[in-house]
Amino acid sequence: MVKYGKGFKNLIARILVFLGLFVVISGITGPWIIGTKLLYGFHFYIYGNMGKVLLLGSIAFLILAKDKITSFPYFKFNKSSLFFILLGFAFIPVFFVLAKQLLLFSAFNVHLMLSLYTHFILLFSVFLVGYGVFGNDLINYFFREYWREIKICLGFAVLMYFAIFQVWKLWPIFSKIVLYAVTFLFGLTYTNVTVHQPYTLVVNNFAVKILQACSGVDSMFLFTSLYVFIGLVDWKVLNHKKYFLLFLPALAGLFLVNILRIYLIILIGVWGYQELSLKLFHTYAGLLFFVAYFLVFLKLSYSRIRK
């Protein structure tokens, strides 16, 4: 049985805290960006898949370095690091000021410096939060001791970043499935449930469109990528038959979790919290469902697919 040291548990706790704060930042900025021309006119859409791929690379790193990282040393949290976390959030209003100025222009290259600076401020706010959560000593040790694993996982993440744009072309198929599955679930408890083609669901006068972010394609892509990565890393110790047989049931389970996620988010809107419901569609909260599912999957299944 693997023994997890105090340092490893501390590292995982910091990762979870950072993910939580990252979701908060995306919840503050994401819905507003999506409602403006910044999303495509000024290339802010790139951050949607970038966050997912960074998560993919991070989990891939934990898989690759699992035998080594369990003995990760303990780094005490420096209270002064809280300053950097707060500073990161303080830059968010600065981003909004710059972004509103950017909206006065027609395209990214009309005022190139302002466009680049606005992007930088958004990224810098996330960087400061991350720096505060992990701390200087931990970050220096991490890059010094795990540089080989970092390069491998970074290359893997970059490859997946370009691949995910191709996979996104499948979203209409899966969005339809999610639409009718969620319609069925609401039909069990509500009578005023209608579908307006192609992708709109109306429940008690609350209408939402089941589009790309609801399709589950992202989560299934991430899961498939990590499943393949596990196979590549641990091929010699895996029971190959069990490894292949488990894939489709596990993927189907993830898709069902996505349907449940969409149902719950819409239910919040049906209960009268429409603004909160719509914001949840445009944050990284769905990634938390994916992380939870993947961790439970590893906990329950990994030992069973080993020889």
C-alpha positions, -999 to +999 in steps of 0.1 A: +000+000+000+013+034-010+021+058+019+015+094+012+038+118+031+028+150+048+045+170+020+025+152-008-008+158+010+002+195+014+009+197-023-024+182-032-042+206-009-025+235-025-034+223-060-071+220-049-070+254-034-055+269-065-081+251-087-109+265-065-095+301-067-091+296-105-127+287-108-136+318-088-116+340-111-132+324-142-166+329-126-159+366-122-144+373-156-157+345-179-195+353-181-188+390-187-162+382-214-185+358-232-212+385-233-190+409-252-171+409-285-138+403-265-144+366-268-137+362-305-129+397-317-100+400-292-090+363-290-100+357-254-116+324-265-081+309-263-083+307-225-112+283-225-093+254-238-060+265-223-073+260-188-085+226-196-053+216-212-033+229-183-054+207-160-047+178-183-010+184-181-011+187-144-029+154-139-006+138-164+023+150-144+009+134-112+005+101-131+040+102-146+057+112-113+035+092-090+062+069-076+085+099-069+061+126-058+047+107-028+078+116-009+075+153-019+089+174+010+067+196+032+068+233+026+053+255+053+028+280+040+042+315+043+016+339+055+031+366+034+020+346+004-015+357+012-004+391-001+002+377-036-032+360-036-050+392-026-029+411-051-040+387-079-076+394-071-069+432-069-058+431-105-092+418-117-108+453-115-078+466-134-086+440-161-122+451-163-111+488-167-088+479-195-112+455-211-140+482-212-115+505-229-107+477-254-144+474-263-142+509-278-121+495-306-132+473-334-105+446-334-074+432-316-049+449-339-065+484-339-049+491-305-023+463-303-006+474-271-039+478-252-050+444-264-018+427-253-017+445-220-053+435-212-045+399-219-013+402-198-032+416-168-057+387-168-029+362-170-009+380-144-037+379-119-039+341-122-001+339-120+000+360-087-027+338-072-008+306-081+025+321-068+008+329-035-008+295-032+024+275-039+051+298-026+086+305-039+104+277-022+080+250-034+080+263-070+118+264-071+121+229-057+094+216-081+111+229-112+146+218-101+136+182-092+109+175-118+121+193-149+122+162-170+086+153-161+075+189-166+089+189-202+071+157-210+038+168-197+041+203-212+047+187-246+017+164-240-005+194-230+005+214-261-003+185-284-037+181-267-044+218-270-044+216-308-062+183-308-091+195-287-101+220-314-107+191-337-127+171-311-149+201-305-164+195-340-184+166-324-203+188-299-236+190-319-241+153-316-235+151-279-254+183-272-285+167-287-281+137-265-276+159-234-306+180-244-330+151-246-316+134-215-321+165-194-355+171-210-365+136-198-352+142-163-372+175-160-402+158-174-403+135-144-410+164-120-422+193-141-450+196-167-440+228-184-410+214-203-405+221-240-377+219-265-372+245-292-350+232-319-322+230-324-308+233-288-330+253-266-347+238-235-374+257-216-385+247-181-411+269-163-402+299-186-365+295-179-347+289-212-312+278-219-293+266-249-274+233-246-244+241-267-206+233-267-200+238-230-228+215-221-220+187-246-195+169-224-170+166-253-143+184-233-145+161-203-146+130-225-116+143-244-096+149-212-106+115-198-096+097-230-063+116-232-054+107-196-065+071-200-042+068-230-014+085-210-019+060-182-016+032-207+016+046-221+032+051-187+021+019-171+018-005-201+042-031-186+022-034-153-013-033-168-037-061-174-043-051-211-077-069-214-091-052-183-076-019-194-094-019-228-127-033-214-130-007-187-126+023-210-161+025-226-180+020-193-158+046-176-164+071-205-201+064-204-201+071-166-184+104-172-210+114-198-238+106-173-221+128-147-221+156-173-258+152-179-264+153-141-242+185-139-263+202-166-295+191-150-284+206-116-273+239-131-306+243-150-325+234-118-308+263-100-323+286-127-357+269-125-357+276-087-353+313-094-316+318-095-313+324-132-282+347-131-263+322-110-273+294-132-262+311-164-229+321-148-222+285-138-224+275-175-194+298-183-169+289-155-145+261-150-169+245-124-174+216-149-138+208-146-142+202-108-168+176-117-143+160-141-115+160-115-138+145-089-149+118-113-113+110-125-100+108-089-128+084-079-122+064-110-085+060-102-092+052-066-117+024-075-103+011-107-066+016-111-056-014-088-080-036-108-064-030-142-029-037-129-015-072-134 
